Amino acid sequence: MTQLEAEKYYSDKREKVLKELKPLLKDFFGTNDYDYVITMGENTYPKEEYLRIKTTRINCYSNSIEASVDEAVAWVFIKIFARKRSLGAFHNQTMKYLTQYWRDTNEQ
């Protein structure tokens, strides 16, 4: 794959991810503050690839489109549903597992 082909592939991937996220994040939860960011490196692979929802940055390097959508669902679950609810005996383990690839953009 040439550099030009790689850039086209990742540009198309970004558009597909955003199209899949729109019904969940924009239409259902009313947030426009999200993006799927792909920064190309010097070869045909991205230097970084992440989903940003508000101030949360979720590493999605080499993820499928479905896996990126799953990360958005986890964000909705934690930030909206579980925000004021207990998840029982496994609360800490569940939260750590679901947020293992997250980083707050305010921490940078």
N, CA, C and O atoms as a printed pandas DataFrame, in Angstrom:
     atom_number atom_name residue_name chain_id  residue_number  x_coord  y_coord  z_coord
0              1         N          MET        A               1    0.843   -1.168    0.000
1              2        CA          MET        A               1    0.000    0.000    0.000
2              3         C          MET        A               1    0.896    1.242    0.000
3              4         O          MET        A               1    1.828    1.347    0.798
4              5         N          THR        A               2    0.610    2.159   -0.884
5              6        CA          THR        A               2    1.377    3.397   -0.944
6              7         C          THR        A               2    0.887    4.373    0.131
7              8         O          THR        A               2   -0.158    4.160    0.745
8              9         N          GLN        A               3    1.639    5.418    0.343
9             10        CA          GLN        A               3    1.260    6.445    1.324
10            11         C          GLN        A               3   -0.091    7.067    0.957
11            12         O          GLN        A               3   -0.930    7.297    1.828
12            13         N          LEU        A               4   -0.293    7.334   -0.321
13            14        CA          LEU        A               4   -1.546    7.932   -0.788
14            15         C          LEU        A               4   -2.729    6.989   -0.552
15            16         O          LEU        A               4   -3.796    7.419   -0.114
16            17         N          GLU        A               5   -2.531    5.707   -0.846
17            18        CA          GLU        A               5   -3.591    4.717   -0.604
18            19         C          GLU        A               5   -3.902    4.592    0.885
19            20         O          GLU        A               5   -5.062    4.460    1.275
20            21         N          ALA        A               6   -2.869    4.635    1.707
21            22        CA          ALA        A               6   -3.058    4.545    3.158
22            23         C          ALA        A               6   -3.843    5.747    3.671
23            24         O          ALA        A               6   -4.753    5.595    4.487
24            25         N          GLU        A               7   -3.495    6.933    3.197
25            26        CA          GLU        A               7   -4.217    8.132    3.627
26            27         C          GLU        A               7   -5.687    8.068    3.222
27            28         O          GLU        A               7   -6.558    8.473    3.991
28            29         N          LYS        A               8   -5.967    7.567    2.028
29            30        CA          LYS        A               8   -7.352    7.411    1.569
30            31         C          LYS        A               8   -8.083    6.378    2.433
31            32         O          LYS        A               8   -9.226    6.599    2.833
32            33         N          TYR        A               9   -7.425    5.257    2.719
33            34        CA          TYR        A               9   -8.027    4.205    3.535
34            35         C          TYR        A               9   -8.408    4.744    4.916
35            36         O          TYR        A               9   -9.525    4.525    5.384
36            37         N          TYR        A              10   -7.472    5.452    5.568
37            38        CA          TYR        A              10   -7.745    5.949    6.918
38            39         C          TYR        A              10   -8.725    7.115    6.917
39            40         O          TYR        A              10   -9.462    7.301    7.885
40            41         N          SER        A              11   -8.742    7.890    5.862
41            42        CA          SER        A              11   -9.745    8.945    5.733
42            43         C          SER        A              11  -11.146    8.335    5.604
43            44         O          SER        A              11  -12.098    8.807    6.226
44            45         N          ASP        A              12  -11.256    7.287    4.794
45            46        CA          ASP        A              12  -12.528    6.577    4.649
46            47         C          ASP        A              12  -12.939    5.916    5.964
47            48         O          ASP        A              12  -14.113    5.934    6.335
48            49         N          LYS        A              13  -11.967    5.334    6.665
49            50        CA          LYS        A              13  -12.251    4.699    7.947
50            51         C          LYS        A              13  -12.801    5.721    8.935
51            52         O          LYS        A              13  -13.771    5.442    9.640
52            53         N          ARG        A              14  -12.196    6.890    8.989
53            54        CA          ARG        A              14  -12.650    7.948    9.896
54            55         C          ARG        A              14  -14.099    8.310    9.599
55            56         O          ARG        A              14  -14.917    8.419   10.513
56            57         N          GLU        A              15  -14.412    8.493    8.330
57            58        CA          GLU        A              15  -15.785    8.842    7.949
58            59         C          GLU        A              15  -16.771    7.738    8.328
59            60         O          GLU        A              15  -17.879    8.027    8.781
60            61         N          LYS        A              16  -16.377    6.478    8.147
61            62        CA          LYS        A              16  -17.253    5.361    8.509
62            63         C          LYS        A              16  -17.484    5.291   10.015
63            64         O          LYS        A              16  -18.603    5.044   10.464
64            65         N          VAL        A              17  -16.422    5.508   10.796
65            66        CA          VAL        A              17  -16.555    5.491   12.256
66            67         C          VAL        A              17  -17.494    6.611   12.698
67            68         O          VAL        A              17  -18.398    6.380   13.502
68            69         N          LEU        A              18  -17.288    7.816   12.181
69            70        CA          LEU        A              18  -18.141    8.943   12.558
70            71         C          LEU        A              18  -19.594    8.706   12.154
71            72         O          LEU        A              18  -20.512    9.090   12.878
72            73         N          LYS        A              19  -19.799    8.078   11.007
73            74        CA          LYS        A              19  -21.162    7.759   10.559
74            75         C          LYS        A              19  -21.824    6.767   11.524
75            76         O          LYS        A              19  -23.013    6.886   11.822
76            77         N          GLU        A              20  -21.058    5.801   12.006
77            78        CA          GLU        A              20  -21.595    4.814   12.953
78            79         C          GLU        A              20  -21.859    5.420   14.329
79            80         O          GLU        A              20  -22.785    5.005   15.027
80            81         N          LEU        A              21  -21.042    6.403   14.719
81            82        CA          LEU        A              21  -21.184    7.020   16.044
82            83         C          LEU        A              21  -22.318    8.036   16.114
83            84         O          LEU        A              21  -22.866    8.272   17.190
84            85         N          LYS        A              22  -22.672    8.634   14.997
85            86        CA          LYS        A              22  -23.668    9.707   14.987
86            87         C          LYS        A              22  -24.992    9.312   15.638
87            88         O          LYS        A              22  -25.494   10.084   16.455
88            89         N          PRO        A              23  -25.590    8.155   15.327
89            90        CA          PRO        A              23  -26.868    7.825   15.966
90            91         C          PRO        A              23  -26.769    7.709   17.486
91            92         O          PRO        A              23  -27.715    8.049   18.196
92            93         N          LEU        A              24  -25.648    7.239   17.979
93            94        CA          LEU        A              24  -25.477    7.068   19.422
94            95         C          LEU        A              24  -25.148    8.390   20.108
95            96         O          LEU        A              24  -25.822    8.784   21.059
96            97         N          LEU        A              25  -24.127    9.065   19.633
97            98        CA          LEU        A              25  -23.625   10.236   20.347
98            99         C          LEU        A              25  -24.380   11.518   20.026
99           100         O          LEU        A              25  -24.688   12.290   20.934
100          101         N          LYS        A              26  -24.680   11.759   18.774
101          102        CA          LYS        A              26  -25.338   13.015   18.405
102          103         C          LYS        A              26  -26.850   12.906   18.490
103          104         O          LYS        A              26  -27.494   13.712   19.161
104          105         N          ASP        A              27  -27.417   11.929   17.826
105          106        CA          ASP        A              27  -28.867   11.832   17.753
106          107         C          ASP        A              27  -29.488   11.422   19.086
107          108         O          ASP        A              27  -30.499   11.995   19.493
108          109         N          PHE        A              28  -28.906   10.450   19.768
109          110        CA          PHE        A              28  -29.510    9.938   20.990
110          111         C          PHE        A              28  -29.084   10.720   22.228
111          112         O          PHE        A              28  -29.922   11.040   23.072
112          113         N          PHE        A              29  -27.791   11.033   22.351
113          114        CA          PHE        A              29  -27.305   11.730   23.541
114          115         C          PHE        A              29  -27.055   13.212   23.325
115          116         O          PHE        A              29  -26.716   13.923   24.272
116          117         N          GLY        A              30  -27.213   13.687   22.112
117          118        CA          GLY        A              30  -27.177   15.115   21.843
118          119         C          GLY        A              30  -25.826   15.791   21.960
119          120         O          GLY        A              30  -25.768   17.005   22.151
120          121         N          THR        A              31  -24.748   15.049   21.852
121          122        CA          THR        A              31  -23.433   15.691   21.907
122          123         C          THR        A              31  -22.818   15.773   20.508
123          124         O          THR        A              31  -22.821   14.803   19.750
124          125         N          ASN        A              32  -22.297   16.943   20.194
125          126        CA          ASN        A              32  -21.553   17.144   18.945
126          127         C          ASN        A              32  -20.055   17.137   19.207
127          128         O          ASN        A              32  -19.251   17.256   18.283
128          129         N          ASP        A              33  -19.689   16.997   20.472
129          130        CA          ASP        A              33  -18.293   17.114   20.876
130          131         C          ASP        A              33  -17.586   15.751   20.843
131          132         O          ASP        A              33  -17.225   15.193   21.879
132          133         N          TYR        A              34  -17.402   15.240   19.632
133          134        CA          TYR        A              34  -16.699   13.972   19.451
134          135         C          TYR        A              34  -16.002   13.979   18.096
135          136         O          TYR        A              34  -16.402   14.696   17.178
136          137         N          ASP        A              35  -14.962   13.175   17.991
137          138        CA          ASP        A              35  -14.241   13.060   16.734
138          139         C          ASP        A              35  -13.444   11.764   16.741
139          140         O          ASP        A              35  -13.144   11.212   17.800
140          141         N          TYR        A              36  -13.113   11.298   15.578
141          142        CA          TYR        A              36  -12.224   10.146   15.423
142          143         C          TYR        A              36  -10.974   10.676   14.738
143          144         O          TYR        A              36  -11.015   11.071   13.572
144          145         N          VAL        A              37   -9.872   10.682   15.462
145          146        CA          VAL        A              37   -8.650   11.338   14.996
146          147         C          VAL        A              37   -7.630   10.285   14.560
147          148         O          VAL        A              37   -7.327    9.341   15.289
148          149         N          ILE        A              38   -7.115   10.478   13.357
149          150        CA          ILE        A              38   -6.061    9.612   12.841
150          151         C          ILE        A              38   -4.935   10.511   12.351
151          152         O          ILE        A              38   -5.126   11.325   11.447
152          153         N          THR        A              39   -3.764   10.358   12.952
153          154        CA          THR        A              39   -2.594   11.118   12.546
154          155         C          THR        A              39   -1.640   10.154   11.861
155          156         O          THR        A              39   -1.182    9.179   12.458
156          157         N          MET        A              40   -1.349   10.440   10.603
157          158        CA          MET        A              40   -0.486    9.542    9.845
158          159         C          MET        A              40    0.971    9.739   10.217
159          160         O          MET        A              40    1.424   10.856   10.469
160          161         N          GLY        A              41    1.699    8.622   10.245
161          162        CA          GLY        A              41    3.131    8.647   10.480
162          163         C          GLY        A              41    3.867    8.804    9.169
163          164         O          GLY        A              41    3.295    9.238    8.168
164          165         N          GLU        A              42    5.132    8.452    9.180
165          166        CA          GLU        A              42    5.952    8.596    7.978
166          167         C          GLU        A              42    5.809    7.421    7.020
167          168         O          GLU        A              42    6.215    7.505    5.861
168          169         N          ASN        A              43    5.231    6.325    7.508
169          170        CA          ASN        A              43    5.024    5.194    6.605
170          171         C          ASN        A              43    3.523    5.063    6.340
171          172         O          ASN        A              43    2.794    6.049    6.450
172          173         N          THR        A              44    3.065    3.899    6.005
173          174        CA          THR        A              44    1.657    3.727    5.653
174          175         C          THR        A              44    0.779    3.381    6.853
175          176         O          THR        A              44   -0.385    3.019    6.679
176          177         N          TYR        A              45    1.315    3.485    8.053
177          178        CA          TYR        A              45    0.548    3.198    9.263
178          179         C          TYR        A              45    0.326    4.485   10.049
179          180         O          TYR        A              45    1.160    5.390   10.022
180          181         N          PRO        A              46   -0.805    4.563   10.750
181          182        CA          PRO        A              46   -1.042    5.786   11.523
182          183         C          PRO        A              46   -0.099    5.890   12.718
183          184         O          PRO        A              46    0.277    4.887   13.323
184          185         N          LYS        A              47    0.270    7.117   13.040
185          186        CA          LYS        A              47    1.090    7.390   14.218
186          187         C          LYS        A              47    0.224    7.276   15.467
187          188         O          LYS        A              47    0.663    6.749   16.489
188          189         N          GLU        A              48   -1.001    7.767   15.379
189          190        CA          GLU        A              48   -1.957    7.623   16.466
190          191         C          GLU        A              48   -3.363    7.570   15.886
191          192         O          GLU        A              48   -3.638    8.111   14.815
192          193         N          GLU        A              49   -4.233    6.909   16.614
193          194        CA          GLU        A              49   -5.610    6.730   16.185
194          195         C          GLU        A              49   -6.451    6.660   17.458
195          196         O          GLU        A              49   -6.284    5.748   18.268
196          197         N          TYR        A              50   -7.351    7.622   17.631
197          198        CA          TYR        A              50   -8.132    7.627   18.863
198          199         C          TYR        A              50   -9.510    8.252   18.657
199          200         O          TYR        A              50   -9.736    9.041   17.739
200          201         N          LEU        A              51  -10.397    7.873   19.529
201          202        CA          LEU        A              51  -11.741    8.423   19.587
202          203         C          LEU        A              51  -11.756    9.448   20.705
203          204         O          LEU        A              51  -11.360    9.150   21.831
204          205         N          ARG        A              52  -12.218   10.671   20.394
205          206        CA          ARG        A              52  -12.331   11.700   21.416
206          207         C          ARG        A              52  -13.806   12.025   21.625
207          208         O          ARG        A              52  -14.512   12.419   20.697
208          209         N          ILE        A              53  -14.247   11.849   22.860
209          210        CA          ILE        A              53  -15.609   12.228   23.234
210          211         C          ILE        A              53  -15.480   13.210   24.386
211          212         O          ILE        A              53  -15.008   12.859   25.468
212          213         N          LYS        A              54  -15.901   14.436   24.145
213          214        CA          LYS        A              54  -15.729   15.532   25.099
214          215         C          LYS        A              54  -14.269   15.592   25.514
215          216         O          LYS        A              54  -13.413   15.833   24.662
216          217         N          THR        A              55  -13.942   15.382   26.799
217          218        CA          THR        A              55  -12.533   15.468   27.211
218          219         C          THR        A              55  -11.875   14.105   27.342
219          220         O          THR        A              55  -10.738   14.006   27.805
220          221         N          THR        A              56  -12.579   13.055   26.940
221          222        CA          THR        A              56  -12.026   11.707   27.043
222          223         C          THR        A              56  -11.431   11.283   25.701
223          224         O          THR        A              56  -12.075   11.374   24.656
224          225         N          ARG        A              57  -10.201   10.825   25.761
225          226        CA          ARG        A              57   -9.493   10.345   24.573
226          227         C          ARG        A              57   -9.294    8.839   24.735
227          228         O          ARG        A              57   -8.660    8.391   25.691
228          229         N          ILE        A              58   -9.839    8.060   23.796
229          230        CA          ILE        A              58   -9.805    6.608   23.885
230          231         C          ILE        A              58   -8.926    6.067   22.759
231          232         O          ILE        A              58   -9.229    6.252   21.581
232          233         N          ASN        A              59   -7.846    5.402   23.130
233          234        CA          ASN        A              59   -6.934    4.842   22.147
234          235         C          ASN        A              59   -7.635    3.751   21.346
235          236         O          ASN        A              59   -8.147    2.786   21.913
236          237         N          CYS        A              60   -7.654    3.909   20.035
237          238        CA          CYS        A              60   -8.302    2.934   19.147
238          239         C          CYS        A              60   -7.346    2.478   18.055
239          240         O          CYS        A              60   -7.785    2.099   16.969
240          241         N          TYR        A              61   -6.059    2.508   18.326
241          242        CA          TYR        A              61   -5.063    2.164   17.321
242          243         C          TYR        A              61   -5.330    0.769   16.761
243          244         O          TYR        A              61   -5.371   -0.211   17.505
244          245         N          SER        A              62   -5.508    0.691   15.466
245          246        CA          SER        A              62   -5.749   -0.554   14.733
246          247         C          SER        A              62   -7.054   -1.247   15.110
247          248         O          SER        A              62   -7.215   -2.440   14.853
248          249         N          ASN        A              63   -7.978   -0.521   15.709
249          250        CA          ASN        A              63   -9.287   -1.098   16.027
250          251         C          ASN        A              63  -10.143   -1.188   14.773
251          252         O          ASN        A              63   -9.964   -0.436   13.814
252          253         N          SER        A              64  -11.073   -2.123   14.809
253          254        CA          SER        A              64  -12.080   -2.174   13.764
254          255         C          SER        A              64  -13.086   -1.061   14.030
255          256         O          SER        A              64  -13.081   -0.457   15.102
256          257         N          ILE        A              65  -13.937   -0.796   13.068
257          258        CA          ILE        A              65  -14.987    0.202   13.247
258          259         C          ILE        A              65  -15.915   -0.237   14.367
259          260         O          ILE        A              65  -16.320    0.581   15.194
260          261         N          GLU        A              66  -16.254   -1.509   14.403
261          262        CA          GLU        A              66  -17.135   -2.037   15.450
262          263         C          GLU        A              66  -16.524   -1.864   16.838
263          264         O          GLU        A              66  -17.233   -1.513   17.782
264          265         N          ALA        A              67  -15.235   -2.103   16.974
265          266        CA          ALA        A              67  -14.570   -1.946   18.271
266          267         C          ALA        A              67  -14.571   -0.488   18.708
267          268         O          ALA        A              67  -14.698   -0.203   19.899
268          269         N          SER        A              68  -14.431    0.433   17.773
269          270        CA          SER        A              68  -14.484    1.854   18.100
270          271         C          SER        A              68  -15.877    2.244   18.584
271          272         O          SER        A              68  -16.013    3.035   19.517
272          273         N          VAL        A              69  -16.896    1.699   17.959
273          274        CA          VAL        A              69  -18.277    1.944   18.403
274          275         C          VAL        A              69  -18.485    1.338   19.788
275          276         O          VAL        A              69  -19.148    1.942   20.631
276          277         N          ASP        A              70  -17.931    0.162   20.033
277          278        CA          ASP        A              70  -18.022   -0.458   21.362
278          279         C          ASP        A              70  -17.407    0.444   22.426
279          280         O          ASP        A              70  -17.939    0.544   23.531
280          281         N          GLU        A              71  -16.300    1.098   22.111
281          282        CA          GLU        A              71  -15.674    2.029   23.053
282          283         C          GLU        A              71  -16.603    3.205   23.339
283          284         O          GLU        A              71  -16.672    3.676   24.475
284          285         N          ALA        A              72  -17.314    3.680   22.329
285          286        CA          ALA        A              72  -18.269    4.775   22.530
286          287         C          ALA        A              72  -19.430    4.324   23.416
287          288         O          ALA        A              72  -19.900    5.088   24.259
288          289         N          VAL        A              73  -19.889    3.096   23.231
289          290        CA          VAL        A              73  -20.952    2.553   24.078
290          291         C          VAL        A              73  -20.470    2.457   25.525
291          292         O          VAL        A              73  -21.223    2.767   26.448
292          293         N          ALA        A              74  -19.238    2.034   25.727
293          294        CA          ALA        A              74  -18.667    1.975   27.078
294          295         C          ALA        A              74  -18.609    3.371   27.689
295          296         O          ALA        A              74  -18.883    3.538   28.877
296          297         N          TRP        A              75  -18.256    4.374   26.890
297          298        CA          TRP        A              75  -18.213    5.744   27.380
298          299         C          TRP        A              75  -19.603    6.184   27.848
299          300         O          TRP        A              75  -19.752    6.761   28.925
300          301         N          VAL        A              76  -20.611    5.906   27.029
301          302        CA          VAL        A              76  -21.992    6.259   27.394
302          303         C          VAL        A              76  -22.394    5.536   28.677
303          304         O          VAL        A              76  -22.998    6.134   29.568
304          305         N          PHE        A              77  -22.062    4.263   28.767
305          306        CA          PHE        A              77  -22.405    3.483   29.950
306          307         C          PHE        A              77  -21.790    4.089   31.211
307          308         O          PHE        A              77  -22.474    4.250   32.222
308          309         N          ILE        A              78  -20.520    4.419   31.151
309          310        CA          ILE        A              78  -19.831    4.927   32.341
310          311         C          ILE        A              78  -20.195    6.374   32.643
311          312         O          ILE        A              78  -20.483    6.711   33.792
312          313         N          LYS        A              79  -20.186    7.225   31.638
313          314        CA          LYS        A              79  -20.397    8.645   31.869
314          315         C          LYS        A              79  -21.867    9.008   32.108
315          316         O          LYS        A              79  -22.154   10.022   32.744
316          317         N          ILE        A              80  -22.784    8.205   31.613
317          318        CA          ILE        A              80  -24.200    8.545   31.752
318          319         C          ILE        A              80  -24.929    7.565   32.670
319          320         O          ILE        A              80  -25.524    7.981   33.664
320          321         N          PHE        A              81  -24.889    6.288   32.356
321          322        CA          PHE        A              81  -25.646    5.311   33.145
322          323         C          PHE        A              81  -25.027    5.078   34.522
323          324         O          PHE        A              81  -25.715    5.202   35.536
324          325         N          ALA        A              82  -23.760    4.748   34.568
325          326        CA          ALA        A              82  -23.119    4.345   35.826
326          327         C          ALA        A              82  -22.563    5.527   36.623
327          328         O          ALA        A              82  -21.946    5.332   37.671
328          329         N          ARG        A              83  -22.773    6.722   36.144
329          330        CA          ARG        A              83  -22.221    7.904   36.809
330          331         C          ARG        A              83  -22.648    7.990   38.270
331          332         O          ARG        A              83  -21.837    8.312   39.138
332          333         N          LYS        A              84  -23.906    7.705   38.541
333          334        CA          LYS        A              84  -24.424    7.804   39.914
334          335         C          LYS        A              84  -24.978    6.474   40.415
335          336         O          LYS        A              84  -25.774    6.439   41.353
336          337         N          ARG        A              85  -24.558    5.394   39.791
337          338        CA          ARG        A              85  -25.032    4.075   40.194
338          339         C          ARG        A              85  -23.860    3.191   40.590
339          340         O          ARG        A              85  -22.745    3.337   40.088
340          341         N          SER        A              86  -24.140    2.289   41.485
341          342        CA          SER        A              86  -23.141    1.301   41.870
342          343         C          SER        A              86  -23.250    0.101   40.935
343          344         O          SER        A              86  -24.345   -0.291   40.531
344          345         N          LEU        A              87  -22.126   -0.460   40.606
345          346        CA          LEU        A              87  -22.118   -1.678   39.794
346          347         C          LEU        A              87  -21.912   -2.905   40.673
347          348         O          LEU        A              87  -21.578   -3.983   40.183
348          349         N          GLY        A              88  -22.111   -2.733   41.959
349          350        CA          GLY        A              88  -22.032   -3.844   42.892
350          351         C          GLY        A              88  -20.609   -4.193   43.267
351          352         O          GLY        A              88  -19.713   -3.349   43.255
352          353         N          ALA        A              89  -20.424   -5.453   43.598
353          354        CA          ALA        A              89  -19.146   -5.936   44.121
354          355         C          ALA        A              89  -17.995   -5.780   43.133
355          356         O          ALA        A              89  -16.838   -5.698   43.547
356          357         N          PHE        A              90  -18.288   -5.738   41.848
357          358        CA          PHE        A              90  -17.226   -5.670   40.844
358          359         C          PHE        A              90  -17.118   -4.287   40.207
359          360         O          PHE        A              90  -16.624   -4.155   39.087
360          361         N          HIS        A              91  -17.574   -3.269   40.910
361          362        CA          HIS        A              91  -17.564   -1.898   40.392
362          363         C          HIS        A              91  -16.157   -1.464   39.955
363          364         O          HIS        A              91  -15.967   -1.038   38.816
364          365         N          ASN        A              92  -15.184   -1.569   40.849
365          366        CA          ASN        A              92  -13.827   -1.107   40.529
366          367         C          ASN        A              92  -13.207   -1.863   39.365
367          368         O          ASN        A              92  -12.602   -1.262   38.477
368          369         N          GLN        A              93  -13.360   -3.185   39.369
369          370        CA          GLN        A              93  -12.786   -3.989   38.283
370          371         C          GLN        A              93  -13.448   -3.659   36.942
371          372         O          GLN        A              93  -12.770   -3.562   35.919
372          373         N          THR        A              94  -14.762   -3.488   36.951
373          374        CA          THR        A              94  -15.490   -3.169   35.720
374          375         C          THR        A              94  -15.053   -1.815   35.171
375          376         O          THR        A              94  -14.789   -1.672   33.977
376          377         N          MET        A              95  -14.980   -0.830   36.053
377          378        CA          MET        A              95  -14.576    0.513   35.619
378          379         C          MET        A              95  -13.144    0.514   35.077
379          380         O          MET        A              95  -12.872    1.147   34.056
380          381         N          LYS        A              96  -12.236   -0.181   35.744
381          382        CA          LYS        A              96  -10.847   -0.242   35.273
382          383         C          LYS        A              96  -10.762   -0.925   33.906
383          384         O          LYS        A              96  -10.025   -0.480   33.026
384          385         N          TYR        A              97  -11.514   -1.997   33.741
385          386        CA          TYR        A              97  -11.474   -2.724   32.470
386          387         C          TYR        A              97  -12.026   -1.870   31.328
387          388         O          TYR        A              97  -11.423   -1.791   30.258
388          389         N          LEU        A              98  -13.163   -1.239   31.560
389          390        CA          LEU        A              98  -13.797   -0.456   30.499
390          391         C          LEU        A              98  -13.017    0.809   30.147
391          392         O          LEU        A              98  -13.132    1.315   29.030
392          393         N          THR        A              99  -12.236    1.319   31.077
393          394        CA          THR        A              99  -11.510    2.570   30.830
394          395         C          THR        A              99  -10.005    2.361   30.638
395          396         O          THR        A              99   -9.239    3.321   30.727
396          397         N          GLN        A             100   -9.582    1.157   30.383
397          398        CA          GLN        A             100   -8.145    0.880   30.302
398          399         C          GLN        A             100   -7.418    1.635   29.186
399          400         O          GLN        A             100   -6.208    1.838   29.280
400          401         N          TYR        A             101   -8.119    2.053   28.141
401          402        CA          TYR        A             101   -7.478    2.772   27.043
402          403         C          TYR        A             101   -7.836    4.253   27.032
403          404         O          TYR        A             101   -7.575    4.945   26.048
404          405         N          TRP        A             102   -8.426    4.740   28.105
405          406        CA          TRP        A             102   -8.891    6.123   28.167
406          407         C          TRP        A             102   -7.834    7.042   28.758
407          408         O          TRP        A             102   -7.015    6.635   29.583
408          409         N          ARG        A             103   -7.874    8.287   28.315
409          410        CA          ARG        A             103   -7.046    9.332   28.897
410          411         C          ARG        A             103   -7.831   10.642   28.800
411          412         O          ARG        A             103   -8.423   10.937   27.761
412          413         N          ASP        A             104   -7.836   11.406   29.854
413          414        CA          ASP        A             104   -8.529   12.685   29.854
414          415         C          ASP        A             104   -7.657   13.706   29.129
415          416         O          ASP        A             104   -6.477   13.850   29.450
416          417         N          THR        A             105   -8.222   14.411   28.161
417          418        CA          THR        A             105   -7.429   15.366   27.369
418          419         C          THR        A             105   -7.005   16.564   28.218
419          420         O          THR        A             105   -6.082   17.283   27.835
420          421         N          ASN        A             106   -7.644   16.792   29.343
421          422        CA          ASN        A             106   -7.236   17.882   30.237
422          423         C          ASN        A             106   -5.938   17.554   30.979
423          424         O          ASN        A             106   -5.319   18.451   31.552
424          425         N          GLU        A             107   -5.519   16.296   30.979
425          426        CA          GLU        A             107   -4.311   15.871   31.678
426          427         C          GLU        A             107   -3.055   16.062   30.846
427          428         O          GLU        A             107   -1.951   15.936   31.376
428          429         N          GLN        A             108   -3.186   16.358   29.578
429          430        CA          GLN        A             108   -2.013   16.446   28.693
430          431         C          GLN        A             108   -1.221   17.688   28.925
431          432         O          GLN        A             108   -0.207   17.907   28.261
